[in-house]
Amino acid sequence: MMDQLNAESPLKGVQRMKVFGEHEDKVIQQLENCVRAEDGAEGVLCADGHFGYSQPVGGVVAYREHVSPAGVGYDIGCGNKAV
């Protein structure tokens, strides 16, 4: 599990990711998959993040033309700050 701030992914083609706290490998992999979708994309995973539907809940991915806050989540309580 990654527990470093400013963690650089060891996978080729994956751009910068910031990971706060410790997470299961599948959560880190899910964020890496999202960041791989576009060159130059960056991702952040907050300390309370967990596995989600399309990207980790508690994560945000920034692409060239938009920011995807889908990781705010569908849980009860998640998303209160996004509205």
Beta strands, then each sheet from edge to edge (+ up, - down):
strand 1: 17-19
strand 2: 42-50
strand 3: 57-62
strand 4: 67-68
sheet 1: 1+ 2+ 3- 4+
end
